[in-house]
Structures are given as C-alpha cells and as structure tokens.
C-alpha cells in the first residue's frame, strides 16, 4: 500500500473531519480575474477516538510513515497530505511536530505557524503579491512555478487598506476574503502616520522577553515569558518599525528605508544566533483556516504617537531599564548602482523583478553602531551582506516578494505593504 493510499484511508476513516479541514478547493473563474479563497471552519471538528486503529499505530511505524510522506510530498498541493496527517489525532500531530521542521531548517511552509517563523538560512522563499486597487486588498501567494507571470500560487496571507483621519491601517488576515480585525483569522496590522513615512507593525502575539519594544507615552507592553503560549489572548504588540527618509537620489532612485525589528535581536545574524520566542502553535481558528488548501488561478488596540523625529531618534540609546536587553536587528535598503547605458539607478534582483518602480527595494542588515562593529579594515560578516528581503514589480498589480532568515512571512509581508503607501514627504 502506498503512503498516499494510507493517507486517503485515514481521511476516509475519519469522515467529515478531514474533508472539512483538508479538502482542496479550486475556485471558479470570473470575468477578468478570479481568486482562491480559504474555507473558514466555524464548527468544531468531530472528536477523534484515540483508541482507533490509526491512533494505535506503533510509534516506530508511524515515524517511518511520516518521514517518508514528508520526503515525498515536498511541494504544494501534495503537501496537504502532511497537513492531513497532523490532523488525524494527538499522537499523529505530535509525531508531525517532531519530524516536520520549520521553514528555517527545511525551507518549506507547511503549517499556519510557519508564517510566523523565520525563513530558511540557506535560501529564500519566493512569493508574489497581487494588488486589487478596486477593493484596496493585497494577497500573498507562495510561488509554485519559477515563471514570474504565471498566476498560480498557494494562498498565504491577505491585507486590506483602511484610511483613517490621521493614519492608514493595513489589516492582515489568514483568510482571503474575510479581512477584518473582528475575524478569528486576524493576525496583525500595519499602521502609518499621516504622511506615510513611518509605520509600525503590530502582532497579535507578544515578542520574546528580551525584546526592546519601546513605544511613546504609556503604550509600552511587557511580556515576561520565554515562550509564546497559544493560550495568551491576542492583542496588539509593537514588533517592528519601518521608516522612510528623504531620497537624495530623487524620484529616479529607490526610497531610503530602515526597519527596526524589535522582535529580532541583532545577534540573530551572528554565528550560532537564533530568533528567540518563536511560536509553536497558533490559535485553533487559524489552524483550521489554513487546513483548506487554496490556490490562485489568476494572477485589543493601542494608539501610537508618531513624532516627526528622524530614524536615529526612533532607535535611540538604551535606557537604564533596558539594560540586559538585546539590541534589535536593523535593516536598511541596499544602495543602488548607476547604470551608464540605461542612465538610471539599478539593483540586481537576479531576474525576479522586471519593471522599474519606486516601490522596488532590497533590504540588508544595517551596521550596528555598537562596540565591536566592523571597521574599514574589518568588513562586515557575510551574513550581514545578504539580501534578507527583496520586493519588486513584475507586471500590472503583480509584485514578487522573496524573504529569508531571520524574517518571517508575516513580517516580510507587512514591510512590503508599507511600500505601497504614498510617501508625500519622500517623492
């Protein structure tokens, strides 16, 4: 019996549980464009009898089955069988958690929690973003083909822009259509100041203990736990700031931007460095929303005081109560080079960006002004020169997004959303 047959028998044996959670839904085509949707589950899954024949498999046999399935079903949509195994029962789920590694080590997005875990160290995860100007929505898809304009991908995240009197908000959800803060699939948001030069990324889950999360006034939150518990109620936690400055190259050059990642220490890029406080689970509602595989066939809140200070003032020196906390990772846009023949500023996107746009950017680690910083005679480590996130236009309302460690898909998507916003003071 093949492993696919085993998975099929398991799903048939548990009936509506697997059909409701792991069914592949291919959307129909509409005039002009169509879009995959994630099937949201409102009912609780049926209780699985733990003493069934599948739940009673010997651990050695179960481990061998999951290992072989993990190796053979490496890409979507066949990767849904791995997700199906994790939903069979508690013992199968624990075995899948043991064998199926996070994207940092395997380079694959498998479970919903993968969207909030760091990308691979030895490569990038290639995605694309589709913009819908009429609905002010943005959808993130995992690339399933190396071709840039092939409108086929695995849906990951969505966002909707909401204009306020003094700011703009981008609500980020794991549901393709139900994009609101009241939805159970809401996972965070991006908020800008009035002129679109400063942004704050909020997460519904708190950062790790040592994170230097500083908010003006009385908006600071502290969380004293080494691990993020899935039972922690969702809120709004400031995990990153994105700042755009005046472009000295004019409108022909890329924007100048800095990203202060409060939830990622600068030491994460050092040899042996890690990103602490990674979530192991997401709320049940988010797990269910990700269980239904969707594909594209076309291509408690707190106020934030945005001052007019420069980026250096935002980062600022450490306070006395911040002693012992690690300095956050700071990213900056990679400087372009002047192309004599084209007479324009250029960046090497290695074929992943084909249309010139002021929105295009590449982010690398900024040199930290701290003791032990690299000098001209002591260049920065190779890890600090790698492009961590790149974003660029490939067609009308189509953009590529490639990210790697230490950013997660959620963080990378939020940073890219900031590039869509109008920058009145920078252009």
HELIX and SHEET records of a PDB file:
HELIX    1   1 UNK A    3  UNK A   13  1                                  11    
HELIX    2   2 UNK A   16  UNK A   22  1                                   7    
HELIX    3   3 UNK A   59  UNK A   72  1                                  14    
HELIX    4   4 UNK A   80  UNK A   86  1                                   7    
HELIX    5   5 UNK A   90  UNK A   99  1                                  10    
HELIX    6   6 UNK A  103  UNK A  106  1                                   4    
HELIX    7   7 UNK A  112  UNK A  116  5                                   5    
HELIX    8   8 UNK A  250  UNK A  252  5                                   3    
HELIX    9   9 UNK A  266  UNK A  269  5                                   4    
HELIX   10  10 UNK A  284  UNK A  291  1                                   8    
HELIX   11  11 UNK A  311  UNK A  315  1                                   5    
HELIX   12  12 UNK A  320  UNK A  322  5                                   3    
HELIX   13  13 UNK A  382  UNK A  385  1                                   4    
HELIX   14  14 UNK A  409  UNK A  420  1                                  12    
SHEET    1   A14 UNK A  24  UNK A  25  0                                        
SHEET    2   A14 UNK A 293  UNK A 296  1                                        
SHEET    3   A14 UNK A 153  UNK A 163 -1                                        
SHEET    4   A14 UNK A 137  UNK A 143 -1                                        
SHEET    5   A14 UNK A 125  UNK A 132 -1                                        
SHEET    6   A14 UNK A 398  UNK A 403 -1                                        
SHEET    7   A14 UNK A 389  UNK A 395 -1                                        
SHEET    8   A14 UNK A 361  UNK A 365 -1                                        
SHEET    9   A14 UNK A 328  UNK A 333 -1                                        
SHEET   10   A14 UNK A 256  UNK A 265 -1                                        
SHEET   11   A14 UNK A 237  UNK A 245 -1                                        
SHEET   12   A14 UNK A 198  UNK A 203 -1                                        
SHEET   13   A14 UNK A 186  UNK A 192 -1                                        
SHEET   14   A14 UNK A 168  UNK A 173 -1                                        
SHEET    1   B 2 UNK A 337  UNK A 339  0                                        
SHEET    2   B 2 UNK A 344  UNK A 346 -1                                        
END                                                                             
